[in-house]
Amino acid sequence: MAILYEKKDKIAIITINRPEAMNAIDPETTEELGKAWLDFRDDPDRWVGILTGAGDKAFSAGADLKKLIPFLAKLSPLARREREEKFPGLGGITRGLNIWKPIIAAINGFCLAGGLEMALACDLRVAADHATFGLLEVSRGIIPGAGGTQRLPRMIPMAKAMEIILMAQRIDAQEALRLGLVNRVVPLPEVMPTAMKMAEAILQNGPLAVRAAKEAIIRGLSMTLEEGLRLESVLQSYLLVTEDAIEGPRAFAEKRKPQYKAR
């Protein structure tokens, strides 16, 4: 199988399962990832997602150019457009899919080109100390076309994003941490346990509030401050009438752990 899709309590774990190909994304993997992300988005019992790669060498080296480019070249313009509408972006996550549930990237090695673009589409990132990052597309005569040119400059200083993209430069895990590209750097055996701990910390909070906060942050990035404040107010008004918003303060007053139900 091109991916492994596991559900542990309220956590969905999606593993790119092509270690022999550095977990590169071919057409089959894109389709399977796209289906998995839709299932996670629509599953009411899954509140946090984790994306990782199989093995100990690579999270993902990006698109499998040997398979993906010839595959796309064979498609008619209509077939290509239909496929892009069904599975937009790379790995089903980089374009055209709004998932307000939080997603953590557990980066277990090389995180290059489209691999980094998938990680950038996640909300939190924990990396192995031997991981390497880069957007190498311009060295191959193309651009980081799965969100890299847009997400990276929004996440790290513009000058450094320009350097990484225009020079096709690789950086190590410590530099990624210094730039704020990743949240944690840990030894390889601790990558998934750390990602799980981060997921468990999120699960202690109101799930509807977490999703609304993520939506406010991401949508607000493309708004003026005033527009963002209005969006924040709308989302807060929605939350105030939910069962979870009643349960949270009640549990605090009663000095007990809240029992959130995402309702």
Secondary structure, 3 states (H helix, E strand, C coil): CCEEEEEECCEEEEEECCHHHCCCECHHHHHHHHHHHHHHHHCCCCCEEEEEECCCCEEECCECHHHHHHHHHHCCHHHHHHHHHHCCCCCCCCCCCCCCCCEEEEECCEEECHHHHHHHCCCEEEEECCCEEECCHHHHCCCCCCCHHHHHHHHCCHHHHHHHHHCCCEEEHHHHHHHCCCCEEECHHHHHHHHHHHHHHHHCCCHHHHHHHHHHHHHHCCCCHHHHHHHHHHHHHHHHCCHHHHHHHHHHHCCCCCCCCCC
